[in-house]
Amino acid sequence: MNKSSITETSDSCPLLHQLLQSYEAEFSPLTGKQPGPDGNYMLDVDLTLTENHLYLLEDTPIGFCIKGETDGHHDILEFYIQPELRSNGRGEQLAHEIFSKHKGPWQVRQIEGAHKARNFWRRAIHNYTGGLYSEAQLHDPYWGPVTRQRFTSL
């Protein structure tokens, strides 16, 4: 595996914003979002209120993690790995590093229809916790039906 690294970045980082646009476009069939007149999708998260991480392979940005706090839990608000680099453990590695950096209660949520994302998170969280997590189906006021996993990082 090539050398990878995670770096915390600012809310104004152009590389983060480019990857966020790819992420929004990929999820647009599920969210119903359309790009604005400038060709960009509006973001659902205020990046000035979150901890933002770029995931680099060598020196090339290949993904990101936007971490926030919700209801007393660390929360993965947005998470993305370039499609051609999935299924090789890089996403799980990024998730585990973020979980380990922040001890305490966690939650991760996936919108209805995001089957690949839900399967990824089930696997990543199961491998991180040894299966010690809970899962529930909820109604989110903004997103509608969501699947939520909760666990504790020790």
N, C-alpha and C positions, 0 to 999 in steps of 0.2 A: 504494500500500500504506500502511495506517495505521502510525503509529509503534509500534515494538515494542522491547522491552528484555529483557535477561536480568539477573536479580539472584540472587546467592547467598543462601541462606536457611538457617535453623536446622532441626534435626531435629524441633523441636516446632511448626513453623509450621502453623497450622490450614488455610491455603489449600493447602499442599502435601499435607496429609493428605486433604483433600476430593478433590483431583485423583487421588491414589493410589487412593482407593476406586473412582472411575470406571474407572481403568486396570485394577484387579483384577477388577471386574465384567465389563469387556469381554473379558478373557482367560479368565474362568472356564470357558467351554465347552472350552478347550484344557487348562487346568490341573486341572479338576475341583474347584476350590475352592468352598466354600459359605461364606456369611457366618456369623459367630458369633451367639450369642444377642443381642448388642447391635446386630446388623445390619451390622457392619463385617467386612471381610475381614482376615485376618491377613496381615501383610507378610512377604515373603521376605528382606528386606534390613534390616540394622540401620542406621538413618539417622544414628546417632551416629558411625558409622565411615566415612561417605561425604561427598562434596561434593555438596550439593543445590542445584539451580538452579530457580527459577521463571521461566517465560517469560510476559511480560506484553504484551498488546496494549492500547495506551493505558494504563489502570490496571487492566485486567481480566486475571486469570490464565487463560491458555489452554493451558498445558502445563508440563512439567517435564523435567529430566534429572537422574538420580541417577548420579554417577560414582564409581567405586571403583578399586581396584587388584587385579588377579588375575594370578598367575604372572608378575610383572614387567612387566605391561602395564597401561596405562590401560584402563579397562573401563566401557562404558556398561551399568550394571546394570538400570536402568529408564528408559524414555523414553516420553513421551506428549504428544500434541497433541489437543485437543478434536476429535472426529470432523467437525464441521461446518466446521472450519478447515483440514482436510487438503487436499492436492492444490493448494496455492497457493504452495509453496516455503518456508513458515514453518518446518516441521520440519527441512528441509535447512539452512536458515539457522541454526537453533539448534544442530544437530549440528556444522556447520562452525565456529561460534564456539567451541564446547567443544573440538573437535579442535585449533584454533589456539591456544587458551589453554594447552594441555598438550602440549609437544613430546615426541617419543619414540614408543615402540611402543604400539600400540592394538589392542584387540580388541572386537568387537561380536558378540553371539550372539542367535539367535532359536530359540525352541522349535519342535518339530515341529508343523506345521499353521498356523503364523503366516505364511502366504504373503504377505499385504500388507506385513507388517513386513519380511520377508526382501527383497522387491522394493524397498521404500523404502531399506533399508540398502545394498543393492547399488548403487542409483542414487546415493545421497548419498555413499558412499565412492568410487565411480568418479569422480564429478564433483570430489570433493575431491583425489583422488590422481592423476587422469588415467589411471585404470585400473591403477595400481600397487598391487595388494593381492592377497592370497591368500584362498582360501575352502576350507573343509574341512567334512565331515560328521563329527561326533563323538558319543560317548556321554557325557553329563554324569551323574555319580552321582545328582544331585538331580532333574534335569529329563528325563533320558532322551536321546533323539536331539535334537541341536541342529545348526544351521548356524552356523559361525563365520567371520567375516572378520577378517583381520589386516593391518595397514599401519603405516607410520611417518609421524607428523606432523613436518614439518621447520620 
